[in-house]
Amino acid sequence: MNYPLTDVAAYQRGVEYIQQVQALVLEPGMVDVMQNLRDRVAICTWIGQQIEAVNTELQRCLEACHACFHPTDRPAVEIFAVPLAPAFGIDGLCNVLSCPIAILVDVGRILPQDWLSIVAHEYAHAYSGDFGHHQQFVNVLHHLCLGLGLEPPNGANADQLRYWPFCQSTQDPLAFWRGEG
């Protein structure tokens, strides 16, 4: 199949982006787009064409989280949209081991109106500097929720904290990345 030159360039930009974010996850297999033979071209081409706009929206969410804290208390964080491998069963992750800290969000797995919620959850990990859902995480998340107008995790148990604030899942996460959603 022949693709227009602009699609080839977009595909290449998408591949480069995937490689960039694979370096930020805890295990490269967490982003397995290149193994997806059916959708690889569509996903990489869409990423090459649209990822800047998506990351700009996530950056707005990150800035809203930053605004909840004094500038000197804000962690050094960068944020990226990325299609995470379904086998890991996560919507986002915060790599507190990277410098700056990297937040990666699979925006195809959750509805756009919930992007701020997932960013707030991952930001709480970045701020606390830890992967766990311990008391410092709860305190930071509570503070963020109040500042962002989200429901705070009052009395949430450990299992509930993994999914706090609630984000509504999509039916087909890859549809977004294929440009269908």
PyMOL commands that place a pseudoatom at each C-alpha (Angstrom):
pseudoatom trace, name=CA, resn=MET, resi=1, chain=A, elem=C, hetatm=0, pos=[0.000, 0.000, 0.000]
pseudoatom trace, name=CA, resn=ASN, resi=2, chain=A, elem=C, hetatm=0, pos=[1.332, 3.449, -0.898]
pseudoatom trace, name=CA, resn=TYR, resi=3, chain=A, elem=C, hetatm=0, pos=[0.955, 6.248, 1.639]
pseudoatom trace, name=CA, resn=PRO, resi=4, chain=A, elem=C, hetatm=0, pos=[1.216, 9.957, 0.817]
pseudoatom trace, name=CA, resn=LEU, resi=5, chain=A, elem=C, hetatm=0, pos=[4.567, 11.488, 1.776]
pseudoatom trace, name=CA, resn=THR, resi=6, chain=A, elem=C, hetatm=0, pos=[2.921, 13.506, 4.567]
pseudoatom trace, name=CA, resn=ASP, resi=7, chain=A, elem=C, hetatm=0, pos=[1.598, 10.281, 6.103]
pseudoatom trace, name=CA, resn=VAL, resi=8, chain=A, elem=C, hetatm=0, pos=[5.061, 8.725, 5.921]
pseudoatom trace, name=CA, resn=ALA, resi=9, chain=A, elem=C, hetatm=0, pos=[6.559, 11.733, 7.706]
pseudoatom trace, name=CA, resn=ALA, resi=10, chain=A, elem=C, hetatm=0, pos=[3.801, 11.637, 10.339]
pseudoatom trace, name=CA, resn=TYR, resi=11, chain=A, elem=C, hetatm=0, pos=[4.337, 7.903, 10.799]
pseudoatom trace, name=CA, resn=GLN, resi=12, chain=A, elem=C, hetatm=0, pos=[8.079, 8.467, 11.336]
pseudoatom trace, name=CA, resn=ARG, resi=13, chain=A, elem=C, hetatm=0, pos=[7.389, 11.252, 13.874]
pseudoatom trace, name=CA, resn=GLY, resi=14, chain=A, elem=C, hetatm=0, pos=[5.003, 8.870, 15.643]
pseudoatom trace, name=CA, resn=VAL, resi=15, chain=A, elem=C, hetatm=0, pos=[7.617, 6.105, 15.782]
pseudoatom trace, name=CA, resn=GLU, resi=16, chain=A, elem=C, hetatm=0, pos=[10.188, 8.534, 17.183]
pseudoatom trace, name=CA, resn=TYR, resi=17, chain=A, elem=C, hetatm=0, pos=[7.699, 9.690, 19.815]
pseudoatom trace, name=CA, resn=ILE, resi=18, chain=A, elem=C, hetatm=0, pos=[6.937, 6.094, 20.827]
pseudoatom trace, name=CA, resn=GLN, resi=19, chain=A, elem=C, hetatm=0, pos=[10.670, 5.450, 21.212]
pseudoatom trace, name=CA, resn=GLN, resi=20, chain=A, elem=C, hetatm=0, pos=[11.024, 8.610, 23.299]
pseudoatom trace, name=CA, resn=VAL, resi=21, chain=A, elem=C, hetatm=0, pos=[8.278, 7.627, 25.746]
pseudoatom trace, name=CA, resn=GLN, resi=22, chain=A, elem=C, hetatm=0, pos=[9.454, 3.995, 25.904]
pseudoatom trace, name=CA, resn=ALA, resi=23, chain=A, elem=C, hetatm=0, pos=[12.622, 5.367, 27.493]
pseudoatom trace, name=CA, resn=LEU, resi=24, chain=A, elem=C, hetatm=0, pos=[10.492, 6.918, 30.263]
pseudoatom trace, name=CA, resn=VAL, resi=25, chain=A, elem=C, hetatm=0, pos=[8.407, 3.921, 31.328]
pseudoatom trace, name=CA, resn=LEU, resi=26, chain=A, elem=C, hetatm=0, pos=[9.547, 1.413, 33.909]
pseudoatom trace, name=CA, resn=GLU, resi=27, chain=A, elem=C, hetatm=0, pos=[9.682, -1.350, 31.310]
pseudoatom trace, name=CA, resn=PRO, resi=28, chain=A, elem=C, hetatm=0, pos=[9.792, -0.705, 27.518]
pseudoatom trace, name=CA, resn=GLY, resi=29, chain=A, elem=C, hetatm=0, pos=[7.063, -3.330, 26.987]
pseudoatom trace, name=CA, resn=MET, resi=30, chain=A, elem=C, hetatm=0, pos=[4.598, -1.013, 28.711]
pseudoatom trace, name=CA, resn=VAL, resi=31, chain=A, elem=C, hetatm=0, pos=[4.361, 0.750, 25.337]
pseudoatom trace, name=CA, resn=ASP, resi=32, chain=A, elem=C, hetatm=0, pos=[4.044, -2.000, 22.726]
pseudoatom trace, name=CA, resn=VAL, resi=33, chain=A, elem=C, hetatm=0, pos=[2.634, -0.160, 19.714]
pseudoatom trace, name=CA, resn=MET, resi=34, chain=A, elem=C, hetatm=0, pos=[5.276, -1.557, 17.374]
pseudoatom trace, name=CA, resn=GLN, resi=35, chain=A, elem=C, hetatm=0, pos=[4.140, -5.117, 18.171]
pseudoatom trace, name=CA, resn=ASN, resi=36, chain=A, elem=C, hetatm=0, pos=[0.575, -4.267, 17.146]
pseudoatom trace, name=CA, resn=LEU, resi=37, chain=A, elem=C, hetatm=0, pos=[0.745, -5.315, 13.505]
pseudoatom trace, name=CA, resn=ARG, resi=38, chain=A, elem=C, hetatm=0, pos=[-2.892, -4.476, 12.763]
pseudoatom trace, name=CA, resn=ASP, resi=39, chain=A, elem=C, hetatm=0, pos=[-2.901, -0.909, 14.127]
pseudoatom trace, name=CA, resn=ARG, resi=40, chain=A, elem=C, hetatm=0, pos=[0.776, 0.143, 14.197]
pseudoatom trace, name=CA, resn=VAL, resi=41, chain=A, elem=C, hetatm=0, pos=[0.672, 2.325, 11.077]
pseudoatom trace, name=CA, resn=ALA, resi=42, chain=A, elem=C, hetatm=0, pos=[-2.597, 4.034, 11.994]
pseudoatom trace, name=CA, resn=ILE, resi=43, chain=A, elem=C, hetatm=0, pos=[-1.504, 4.655, 15.591]
pseudoatom trace, name=CA, resn=CYS, resi=44, chain=A, elem=C, hetatm=0, pos=[1.966, 5.973, 14.753]
pseudoatom trace, name=CA, resn=THR, resi=45, chain=A, elem=C, hetatm=0, pos=[0.612, 8.170, 11.953]
pseudoatom trace, name=CA, resn=TRP, resi=46, chain=A, elem=C, hetatm=0, pos=[-2.064, 9.627, 14.228]
pseudoatom trace, name=CA, resn=ILE, resi=47, chain=A, elem=C, hetatm=0, pos=[0.502, 10.236, 16.963]
pseudoatom trace, name=CA, resn=GLY, resi=48, chain=A, elem=C, hetatm=0, pos=[2.783, 11.968, 14.471]
pseudoatom trace, name=CA, resn=GLN, resi=49, chain=A, elem=C, hetatm=0, pos=[-0.077, 14.253, 13.435]
pseudoatom trace, name=CA, resn=GLN, resi=50, chain=A, elem=C, hetatm=0, pos=[-1.874, 14.890, 16.738]
pseudoatom trace, name=CA, resn=ILE, resi=51, chain=A, elem=C, hetatm=0, pos=[0.350, 14.253, 19.768]
pseudoatom trace, name=CA, resn=GLU, resi=52, chain=A, elem=C, hetatm=0, pos=[1.371, 17.892, 20.233]
pseudoatom trace, name=CA, resn=ALA, resi=53, chain=A, elem=C, hetatm=0, pos=[-2.271, 18.959, 20.673]
pseudoatom trace, name=CA, resn=VAL, resi=54, chain=A, elem=C, hetatm=0, pos=[-2.963, 16.114, 23.117]
pseudoatom trace, name=CA, resn=ASN, resi=55, chain=A, elem=C, hetatm=0, pos=[0.177, 16.828, 25.138]
pseudoatom trace, name=CA, resn=THR, resi=56, chain=A, elem=C, hetatm=0, pos=[-0.768, 20.524, 25.245]
pseudoatom trace, name=CA, resn=GLU, resi=57, chain=A, elem=C, hetatm=0, pos=[-4.062, 19.576, 26.888]
pseudoatom trace, name=CA, resn=LEU, resi=58, chain=A, elem=C, hetatm=0, pos=[-2.257, 17.331, 29.387]
pseudoatom trace, name=CA, resn=GLN, resi=59, chain=A, elem=C, hetatm=0, pos=[0.181, 20.167, 30.085]
pseudoatom trace, name=CA, resn=ARG, resi=60, chain=A, elem=C, hetatm=0, pos=[-2.811, 22.353, 31.008]
pseudoatom trace, name=CA, resn=CYS, resi=61, chain=A, elem=C, hetatm=0, pos=[-3.881, 19.690, 33.502]
pseudoatom trace, name=CA, resn=LEU, resi=62, chain=A, elem=C, hetatm=0, pos=[-0.343, 19.530, 34.888]
pseudoatom trace, name=CA, resn=GLU, resi=63, chain=A, elem=C, hetatm=0, pos=[-0.252, 23.327, 35.258]
pseudoatom trace, name=CA, resn=ALA, resi=64, chain=A, elem=C, hetatm=0, pos=[-3.556, 23.206, 37.161]
pseudoatom trace, name=CA, resn=CYS, resi=65, chain=A, elem=C, hetatm=0, pos=[-1.953, 20.725, 39.576]
pseudoatom trace, name=CA, resn=HIS, resi=66, chain=A, elem=C, hetatm=0, pos=[1.155, 22.904, 39.899]
pseudoatom trace, name=CA, resn=ALA, resi=67, chain=A, elem=C, hetatm=0, pos=[-1.081, 25.887, 40.731]
pseudoatom trace, name=CA, resn=CYS, resi=68, chain=A, elem=C, hetatm=0, pos=[-2.217, 24.083, 43.890]
pseudoatom trace, name=CA, resn=PHE, resi=69, chain=A, elem=C, hetatm=0, pos=[1.263, 24.464, 45.394]
pseudoatom trace, name=CA, resn=HIS, resi=70, chain=A, elem=C, hetatm=0, pos=[3.753, 27.238, 46.037]
pseudoatom trace, name=CA, resn=PRO, resi=71, chain=A, elem=C, hetatm=0, pos=[6.211, 27.493, 43.114]
pseudoatom trace, name=CA, resn=THR, resi=72, chain=A, elem=C, hetatm=0, pos=[9.155, 26.423, 45.276]
pseudoatom trace, name=CA, resn=ASP, resi=73, chain=A, elem=C, hetatm=0, pos=[7.295, 23.254, 46.316]
pseudoatom trace, name=CA, resn=ARG, resi=74, chain=A, elem=C, hetatm=0, pos=[6.422, 22.060, 42.811]
pseudoatom trace, name=CA, resn=PRO, resi=75, chain=A, elem=C, hetatm=0, pos=[8.251, 18.960, 41.619]
pseudoatom trace, name=CA, resn=ALA, resi=76, chain=A, elem=C, hetatm=0, pos=[10.047, 18.986, 38.270]
pseudoatom trace, name=CA, resn=VAL, resi=77, chain=A, elem=C, hetatm=0, pos=[7.597, 17.028, 36.124]
pseudoatom trace, name=CA, resn=GLU, resi=78, chain=A, elem=C, hetatm=0, pos=[7.024, 16.438, 32.442]
pseudoatom trace, name=CA, resn=ILE, resi=79, chain=A, elem=C, hetatm=0, pos=[3.897, 14.816, 31.039]
pseudoatom trace, name=CA, resn=PHE, resi=80, chain=A, elem=C, hetatm=0, pos=[3.214, 12.723, 27.948]
pseudoatom trace, name=CA, resn=ALA, resi=81, chain=A, elem=C, hetatm=0, pos=[0.241, 10.974, 26.386]
pseudoatom trace, name=CA, resn=VAL, resi=82, chain=A, elem=C, hetatm=0, pos=[1.081, 7.391, 25.472]
pseudoatom trace, name=CA, resn=PRO, resi=83, chain=A, elem=C, hetatm=0, pos=[-0.781, 4.221, 24.538]
pseudoatom trace, name=CA, resn=LEU, resi=84, chain=A, elem=C, hetatm=0, pos=[0.041, 1.880, 27.409]
pseudoatom trace, name=CA, resn=ALA, resi=85, chain=A, elem=C, hetatm=0, pos=[-0.006, -1.874, 26.847]
pseudoatom trace, name=CA, resn=PRO, resi=86, chain=A, elem=C, hetatm=0, pos=[-3.372, -3.346, 27.910]
pseudoatom trace, name=CA, resn=ALA, resi=87, chain=A, elem=C, hetatm=0, pos=[-1.645, -6.223, 29.723]
pseudoatom trace, name=CA, resn=PHE, resi=88, chain=A, elem=C, hetatm=0, pos=[-0.520, -3.814, 32.456]
pseudoatom trace, name=CA, resn=GLY, resi=89, chain=A, elem=C, hetatm=0, pos=[-4.091, -2.658, 33.162]
pseudoatom trace, name=CA, resn=ILE, resi=90, chain=A, elem=C, hetatm=0, pos=[-3.182, 0.925, 34.035]
pseudoatom trace, name=CA, resn=ASP, resi=91, chain=A, elem=C, hetatm=0, pos=[-4.416, 4.270, 32.738]
pseudoatom trace, name=CA, resn=GLY, resi=92, chain=A, elem=C, hetatm=0, pos=[-1.349, 6.227, 33.758]
pseudoatom trace, name=CA, resn=LEU, resi=93, chain=A, elem=C, hetatm=0, pos=[1.908, 6.038, 35.619]
pseudoatom trace, name=CA, resn=CYS, resi=94, chain=A, elem=C, hetatm=0, pos=[4.392, 8.278, 37.319]
pseudoatom trace, name=CA, resn=ASN, resi=95, chain=A, elem=C, hetatm=0, pos=[8.040, 7.380, 36.963]
pseudoatom trace, name=CA, resn=VAL, resi=96, chain=A, elem=C, hetatm=0, pos=[9.525, 9.014, 40.057]
pseudoatom trace, name=CA, resn=LEU, resi=97, chain=A, elem=C, hetatm=0, pos=[12.892, 7.513, 39.149]
pseudoatom trace, name=CA, resn=SER, resi=98, chain=A, elem=C, hetatm=0, pos=[13.309, 9.667, 36.030]
pseudoatom trace, name=CA, resn=CYS, resi=99, chain=A, elem=C, hetatm=0, pos=[14.705, 13.180, 36.148]
pseudoatom trace, name=CA, resn=PRO, resi=100, chain=A, elem=C, hetatm=0, pos=[12.590, 15.166, 35.673]
pseudoatom trace, name=CA, resn=ILE, resi=101, chain=A, elem=C, hetatm=0, pos=[9.777, 12.974, 36.944]
pseudoatom trace, name=CA, resn=ALA, resi=102, chain=A, elem=C, hetatm=0, pos=[7.720, 11.620, 34.034]
pseudoatom trace, name=CA, resn=ILE, resi=103, chain=A, elem=C, hetatm=0, pos=[3.953, 11.285, 34.094]
pseudoatom trace, name=CA, resn=LEU, resi=104, chain=A, elem=C, hetatm=0, pos=[2.567, 9.126, 31.296]
pseudoatom trace, name=CA, resn=VAL, resi=105, chain=A, elem=C, hetatm=0, pos=[-1.168, 8.974, 30.633]
pseudoatom trace, name=CA, resn=ASP, resi=106, chain=A, elem=C, hetatm=0, pos=[-3.020, 6.668, 28.276]
pseudoatom trace, name=CA, resn=VAL, resi=107, chain=A, elem=C, hetatm=0, pos=[-5.625, 9.209, 27.223]
pseudoatom trace, name=CA, resn=GLY, resi=108, chain=A, elem=C, hetatm=0, pos=[-7.291, 6.578, 25.054]
pseudoatom trace, name=CA, resn=ARG, resi=109, chain=A, elem=C, hetatm=0, pos=[-8.299, 4.568, 28.129]
pseudoatom trace, name=CA, resn=ILE, resi=110, chain=A, elem=C, hetatm=0, pos=[-10.295, 7.332, 29.839]
pseudoatom trace, name=CA, resn=LEU, resi=111, chain=A, elem=C, hetatm=0, pos=[-12.786, 9.959, 28.750]
pseudoatom trace, name=CA, resn=PRO, resi=112, chain=A, elem=C, hetatm=0, pos=[-11.342, 13.436, 28.073]
pseudoatom trace, name=CA, resn=GLN, resi=113, chain=A, elem=C, hetatm=0, pos=[-13.372, 15.014, 30.891]
pseudoatom trace, name=CA, resn=ASP, resi=114, chain=A, elem=C, hetatm=0, pos=[-11.433, 12.766, 33.309]
pseudoatom trace, name=CA, resn=TRP, resi=115, chain=A, elem=C, hetatm=0, pos=[-7.931, 13.642, 32.107]
pseudoatom trace, name=CA, resn=LEU, resi=116, chain=A, elem=C, hetatm=0, pos=[-7.487, 16.127, 34.966]
pseudoatom trace, name=CA, resn=SER, resi=117, chain=A, elem=C, hetatm=0, pos=[-8.391, 13.403, 37.467]
pseudoatom trace, name=CA, resn=ILE, resi=118, chain=A, elem=C, hetatm=0, pos=[-5.750, 10.961, 36.219]
pseudoatom trace, name=CA, resn=VAL, resi=119, chain=A, elem=C, hetatm=0, pos=[-3.155, 13.734, 36.053]
pseudoatom trace, name=CA, resn=ALA, resi=120, chain=A, elem=C, hetatm=0, pos=[-3.986, 14.714, 39.654]
pseudoatom trace, name=CA, resn=HIS, resi=121, chain=A, elem=C, hetatm=0, pos=[-3.521, 11.099, 40.785]
pseudoatom trace, name=CA, resn=GLU, resi=122, chain=A, elem=C, hetatm=0, pos=[-0.161, 10.777, 39.050]
pseudoatom trace, name=CA, resn=TYR, resi=123, chain=A, elem=C, hetatm=0, pos=[0.898, 14.235, 40.217]
pseudoatom trace, name=CA, resn=ALA, resi=124, chain=A, elem=C, hetatm=0, pos=[0.283, 13.129, 43.809]
pseudoatom trace, name=CA, resn=HIS, resi=125, chain=A, elem=C, hetatm=0, pos=[2.809, 10.341, 43.190]
pseudoatom trace, name=CA, resn=ALA, resi=126, chain=A, elem=C, hetatm=0, pos=[5.269, 12.851, 41.734]
pseudoatom trace, name=CA, resn=TYR, resi=127, chain=A, elem=C, hetatm=0, pos=[4.836, 15.227, 44.648]
pseudoatom trace, name=CA, resn=SER, resi=128, chain=A, elem=C, hetatm=0, pos=[5.217, 12.486, 47.250]
pseudoatom trace, name=CA, resn=GLY, resi=129, chain=A, elem=C, hetatm=0, pos=[8.152, 11.010, 45.309]
pseudoatom trace, name=CA, resn=ASP, resi=130, chain=A, elem=C, hetatm=0, pos=[6.851, 7.471, 45.627]
pseudoatom trace, name=CA, resn=PHE, resi=131, chain=A, elem=C, hetatm=0, pos=[4.870, 4.849, 43.731]
pseudoatom trace, name=CA, resn=GLY, resi=132, chain=A, elem=C, hetatm=0, pos=[2.770, 3.828, 46.741]
pseudoatom trace, name=CA, resn=HIS, resi=133, chain=A, elem=C, hetatm=0, pos=[-0.587, 4.956, 48.077]
pseudoatom trace, name=CA, resn=HIS, resi=134, chain=A, elem=C, hetatm=0, pos=[0.630, 5.820, 51.589]
pseudoatom trace, name=CA, resn=GLN, resi=135, chain=A, elem=C, hetatm=0, pos=[-0.449, 8.643, 53.909]
pseudoatom trace, name=CA, resn=GLN, resi=136, chain=A, elem=C, hetatm=0, pos=[1.721, 11.308, 52.261]
pseudoatom trace, name=CA, resn=PHE, resi=137, chain=A, elem=C, hetatm=0, pos=[0.187, 10.387, 48.891]
pseudoatom trace, name=CA, resn=VAL, resi=138, chain=A, elem=C, hetatm=0, pos=[-3.307, 10.630, 50.426]
pseudoatom trace, name=CA, resn=ASN, resi=139, chain=A, elem=C, hetatm=0, pos=[-2.511, 14.052, 51.910]
pseudoatom trace, name=CA, resn=VAL, resi=140, chain=A, elem=C, hetatm=0, pos=[-1.219, 15.389, 48.597]
pseudoatom trace, name=CA, resn=LEU, resi=141, chain=A, elem=C, hetatm=0, pos=[-4.131, 13.891, 46.648]
pseudoatom trace, name=CA, resn=HIS, resi=142, chain=A, elem=C, hetatm=0, pos=[-6.615, 15.377, 49.128]
pseudoatom trace, name=CA, resn=HIS, resi=143, chain=A, elem=C, hetatm=0, pos=[-4.991, 18.805, 48.738]
pseudoatom trace, name=CA, resn=LEU, resi=144, chain=A, elem=C, hetatm=0, pos=[-5.053, 18.509, 44.935]
pseudoatom trace, name=CA, resn=CYS, resi=145, chain=A, elem=C, hetatm=0, pos=[-8.680, 17.397, 44.844]
pseudoatom trace, name=CA, resn=LEU, resi=146, chain=A, elem=C, hetatm=0, pos=[-9.749, 20.357, 46.957]
pseudoatom trace, name=CA, resn=GLY, resi=147, chain=A, elem=C, hetatm=0, pos=[-7.727, 22.761, 44.810]
pseudoatom trace, name=CA, resn=LEU, resi=148, chain=A, elem=C, hetatm=0, pos=[-9.005, 21.316, 41.533]
pseudoatom trace, name=CA, resn=GLY, resi=149, chain=A, elem=C, hetatm=0, pos=[-12.637, 20.951, 42.542]
pseudoatom trace, name=CA, resn=LEU, resi=150, chain=A, elem=C, hetatm=0, pos=[-12.524, 17.146, 42.519]
pseudoatom trace, name=CA, resn=GLU, resi=151, chain=A, elem=C, hetatm=0, pos=[-13.991, 14.896, 45.187]
pseudoatom trace, name=CA, resn=PRO, resi=152, chain=A, elem=C, hetatm=0, pos=[-11.339, 14.328, 47.888]
pseudoatom trace, name=CA, resn=PRO, resi=153, chain=A, elem=C, hetatm=0, pos=[-10.544, 10.769, 49.022]
pseudoatom trace, name=CA, resn=ASN, resi=154, chain=A, elem=C, hetatm=0, pos=[-12.115, 11.091, 52.471]
pseudoatom trace, name=CA, resn=GLY, resi=155, chain=A, elem=C, hetatm=0, pos=[-12.080, 7.650, 54.044]
pseudoatom trace, name=CA, resn=ALA, resi=156, chain=A, elem=C, hetatm=0, pos=[-11.034, 5.869, 50.843]
pseudoatom trace, name=CA, resn=ASN, resi=157, chain=A, elem=C, hetatm=0, pos=[-9.411, 2.500, 51.467]
pseudoatom trace, name=CA, resn=ALA, resi=158, chain=A, elem=C, hetatm=0, pos=[-6.176, 1.314, 49.827]
pseudoatom trace, name=CA, resn=ASP, resi=159, chain=A, elem=C, hetatm=0, pos=[-7.956, -0.369, 46.902]
pseudoatom trace, name=CA, resn=GLN, resi=160, chain=A, elem=C, hetatm=0, pos=[-10.057, 2.725, 46.211]
pseudoatom trace, name=CA, resn=LEU, resi=161, chain=A, elem=C, hetatm=0, pos=[-6.988, 4.969, 46.274]
pseudoatom trace, name=CA, resn=ARG, resi=162, chain=A, elem=C, hetatm=0, pos=[-5.542, 3.116, 43.273]
pseudoatom trace, name=CA, resn=TYR, resi=163, chain=A, elem=C, hetatm=0, pos=[-8.424, 4.558, 41.221]
pseudoatom trace, name=CA, resn=TRP, resi=164, chain=A, elem=C, hetatm=0, pos=[-8.936, 7.931, 42.909]
pseudoatom trace, name=CA, resn=PRO, resi=165, chain=A, elem=C, hetatm=0, pos=[-10.259, 10.249, 41.600]
pseudoatom trace, name=CA, resn=PHE, resi=166, chain=A, elem=C, hetatm=0, pos=[-12.571, 8.067, 39.538]
pseudoatom trace, name=CA, resn=CYS, resi=167, chain=A, elem=C, hetatm=0, pos=[-12.014, 8.056, 35.777]
pseudoatom trace, name=CA, resn=GLN, resi=168, chain=A, elem=C, hetatm=0, pos=[-14.548, 6.598, 33.369]
pseudoatom trace, name=CA, resn=SER, resi=169, chain=A, elem=C, hetatm=0, pos=[-12.998, 4.003, 31.050]
pseudoatom trace, name=CA, resn=THR, resi=170, chain=A, elem=C, hetatm=0, pos=[-13.524, 3.887, 27.306]
pseudoatom trace, name=CA, resn=GLN, resi=171, chain=A, elem=C, hetatm=0, pos=[-14.754, 0.811, 25.460]
pseudoatom trace, name=CA, resn=ASP, resi=172, chain=A, elem=C, hetatm=0, pos=[-11.847, 0.595, 22.984]
pseudoatom trace, name=CA, resn=PRO, resi=173, chain=A, elem=C, hetatm=0, pos=[-8.704, 2.405, 24.202]
pseudoatom trace, name=CA, resn=LEU, resi=174, chain=A, elem=C, hetatm=0, pos=[-6.908, 2.042, 20.878]
pseudoatom trace, name=CA, resn=ALA, resi=175, chain=A, elem=C, hetatm=0, pos=[-9.754, 3.734, 18.979]
pseudoatom trace, name=CA, resn=PHE, resi=176, chain=A, elem=C, hetatm=0, pos=[-8.505, 7.103, 20.263]
pseudoatom trace, name=CA, resn=TRP, resi=177, chain=A, elem=C, hetatm=0, pos=[-4.972, 6.335, 19.130]
pseudoatom trace, name=CA, resn=ARG, resi=178, chain=A, elem=C, hetatm=0, pos=[-6.182, 5.238, 15.701]
pseudoatom trace, name=CA, resn=GLY, resi=179, chain=A, elem=C, hetatm=0, pos=[-7.940, 8.603, 15.341]
pseudoatom trace, name=CA, resn=GLU, resi=180, chain=A, elem=C, hetatm=0, pos=[-11.437, 7.167, 15.720]
pseudoatom trace, name=CA, resn=GLY, resi=181, chain=A, elem=C, hetatm=0, pos=[-12.375, 8.762, 19.009]
for i in range(1, 181): cmd.bond("trace and resi %d" % i, "trace and resi %d" % (i + 1))
show_as sticks, trace
zoom trace
